[in-house]
Structure formats: structure tokens, C-alpha cells
Amino acid sequence: MQKRSLEALPSELHLAIFKELFQGTVISFGRTLEKQHEPFAILLTCRGSYNVAQPLLKCSITLHFASTNLMLQVLLPMSPEDRGQFRYMRVRGYAVPIDSSVFPFKTALCMLSGLQLDTLLVEDVYHDDFDDSWGDTGTRDEVDALGEVDGWRQLLYYTPTSGLLGAQPSQPMNWQQRIKDGDAYGSVKLFRGIRDDTGMAAGPHRYNALEMISVDDWEPFGKLEDASTSEDAGGRVESLEVERSRPLLVFAKRAGTSYRQTGEHLPECLRELIDEFGGDWSRIRDESGRYDDPEGNPNAWL
């Protein structure tokens, strides 16, 4: 009996086809994206295709979460081994409320032991009103914290304003040093949006960090030591504070060390809750969450 055409292909070509299909797929939680192609039907064509394609699924798709709560609802019940298969994720990084405390977004990543993303894109939640300068503090602190936490190899942090650089001009150099303290070959680069409305592509055609930083949308900021100011053609120094409307992208990269999330820095009180409720985030929130969730007003908890 002659093999079907798909089964007859060489195994290397088989893998290449499946990987290309899945890498163009974004699984969205809480946010509606444009209709995509649906590659999962190929898993049902035959047992041979399923056996080849299924292991590529988690490591190729992009997970897109509209909130930290949704991220924890999906990923926290999984085993560290299952979480460790995902490579691409995008999330709006809200703080985590438990009892009388509000933990920063980085704590949510510490809850996900086994996580080892190739690319993590975190969206600023402190500037939904855009001109709220109070949110600059939250944005700056979140970038600081993400530089200290494991679970990612490449980090993109998107904020619609460059205001976070105004309060502490030396901050970019601090980010660079923090990354290098953990990885001598690590780096941090800054990019500014070409236009005031420059955003991050939500579609499935960009999943790698470098592909997200399109030259049509972003321009290099320059040397980190000069990040707080820039000079115009006449040599006059212009503060970035006057360009609050220009979006900012922080791109951090690790090169030479392991970046797998171990959960060793997770507060013991949270570890006990996760064990008690079997990683069921909805139950943890019902039993221990605050009534006034930071997702309603992130800046109120700064």
C-alpha cells in the first residue's frame, strides 16, 4: 500500500513543516487576536504525524496572556517538566495580591518552576492612562526586578512612554550591571519607537525577540551611558522627558548561563499555598486573594 504523501516525506522535512506551522501560532488567553490558520488539525491526520508533531507543539507556539492571573491559571497547575517545554510567551505584568501583601510580577515567574523561555515579552500595565507619571515608578521597578529573575533567555519590556528614564538617569546602566552580574556575556539594549503609536506586533508572524524589533518600527537608543539624554544636530542636550510620547523597548539578553526557573527565591508562604491547593490559582485567589486586585488599578499599589 502506497504511503500518503505527507507520511512519505523525509523525517527532517516532516519536522521542518510542523515547526513552521506551529511557530506561526499564538494561543491567546483573555485577548482576541485576528483569526489565524489552525495547524492543529494536522495532529489528527494519522498516528505517525501525531507522534512526530506533538513534541514540537509546546516549544513552538506563543502563549499570549492578557494578565498575570490568566498566566497563573494556565501554567501553575502544570508540572515543571511541562512548563519547561514552552519557549515563547507574552503577558501584561500585573502584581500578585495575596492576603495583605502585593507581590511584584517577578514573583509570579518564581511560582512557575521549570520555566525556561527563549523569549518573554512583558507589557507595561502602569501607563494605561499614558500620561500618569506616577506609573514611571512601577515601570522602573518592574524592569529592575525582571533583570534579577530566571525563566527567560531574552526579555522584551514594552512601555508606551520613555518617562521611566527621567527620574533616575543612571537606571539603564544599573540594568546592564544587574544582567552582567548573573551572566558575564549578557547585555541590555534600549530602543525607541519611530512613531508615537509604535506598538509590539500581536500577530503570529513575529515570535523571536529580534524579529519583534523591526527596523521599520524601532530605532536604537544609543549607548546606555547616554540613555538619559540625547543631542540634537546643534549639539544641544535634550532631555527624554519631553518625548514621553515615544514608546520605549528594553531588550535584555542572557548568553552563557542557565536561565531555568528553579523557584528557589519564592517566598515560603506562597510555596505553601501552591502545595496546599495543588497549583489551582483560582482556589488560591478565592481563599487568600485580596478583594481589591491590582489589575483593577495597578498604580494604587505603588
NORVEN-V474631 format. One record per backbone hydrogen bond with DSSP energy under -0.5 kcal/mol. NH is the residue of the N-H (numbers start at 1). CO is the residue of the C=O. Records with the same first field share a line. If there is no record, write none. Layout:
NH = CO, CO
//
This chain:
8 = 4
9 = 5, 6
14 = 10
15 = 11
16 = 12
17 = 13
18 = 14
19 = 15
20 = 16
21 = 17
22 = 18
23 = 19
24 = 20, 21
25 = 22
27 = 25, 62
28 = 26
29 = 64
30 = 28
33 = 31
39 = 37
41 = 38
42 = 39
43 = 40
44 = 41
45 = 42
50 = 46
51 = 47
52 = 48
53 = 49
54 = 50
56 = 53
57 = 53, 54
58 = 54
60 = 56, 57
61 = 57
62 = 25
63 = 88
64 = 27
65 = 63, 90
66 = 29
71 = 67
72 = 68
73 = 69
74 = 70
75 = 71
76 = 72
78 = 75
83 = 79
84 = 80
85 = 82
86 = 83
87 = 58
88 = 61
89 = 119
90 = 63
91 = 121
92 = 65
93 = 91, 123
94 = 92
96 = 103
97 = 95
98 = 96, 101
99 = 288
101 = 98
103 = 96
107 = 104
108 = 104, 105
109 = 105
110 = 106
111 = 107
112 = 109
113 = 111
114 = 261
115 = 112
117 = 151
118 = 87
119 = 87
120 = 154
121 = 89
122 = 120, 156
123 = 91
124 = 158
128 = 125
130 = 127
131 = 129
133 = 131
135 = 132
136 = 133
137 = 134
138 = 134
139 = 135
140 = 136
141 = 137
142 = 138
143 = 139
144 = 140
145 = 141
146 = 142
147 = 143
148 = 145
149 = 145, 146
151 = 259
153 = 117
154 = 118
155 = 252
156 = 120
157 = 250
158 = 122, 156
159 = 248
162 = 243
165 = 162
166 = 163
167 = 163
168 = 164
171 = 168
173 = 170
174 = 170
175 = 171
176 = 172
177 = 173
178 = 174
179 = 175
180 = 176
181 = 177
182 = 178, 179
183 = 179
186 = 183
187 = 253
189 = 251
191 = 249
192 = 219
193 = 247
194 = 217
198 = 195
206 = 203
212 = 208
213 = 209
214 = 212
217 = 214
218 = 214
219 = 192
221 = 190
226 = 223
227 = 224
229 = 226
230 = 238
232 = 236
235 = 232
238 = 230
239 = 237
240 = 228
242 = 239
243 = 240
244 = 241
246 = 243
247 = 195, 245
248 = 159
249 = 191
250 = 157
251 = 189, 249
252 = 155, 250
253 = 187
254 = 153
261 = 115
266 = 263
270 = 267
271 = 267
272 = 268
273 = 269
274 = 270
275 = 271
276 = 272
277 = 273
278 = 275
279 = 274
280 = 277
281 = 279
284 = 280
285 = 281
286 = 282
287 = 283
288 = 284
289 = 285
293 = 291
296 = 293
297 = 293
300 = 297
301 = 298
302 = 299
//
